[in-house]
Amino acid sequence: MDAKLLEILVCPLCKGPLVFDKTRQELICKADRLGFPIRDGIPTMLETEARELPADEEIKA
């Protein structure tokens, strides 16, 4: 994930910052507990495509 792109992208719901999870290839919004998938190097920033993070799943910084 390009660091400059990560600085620009925000959560489409709350406009908060996102964290890149390299192992899952997701951009994580800690506030909304959503994981937005990255497919073929392109972030999919749609609420309908986001994965809800379970309450017991640790969010990596």
C-alpha angles and dihedrals in degrees: 000000000000110000093218091053090049089054091055100043120086134177108282090220107045100012089233127142123281131222122214114232104198096188094054095031091231139129107229127210106203094193095055095029092230131141117209112203125235111215121187089346094306120114113229102215099184122124090219091058096046122108118227110232114229116242091246095051113106115229112222117221 
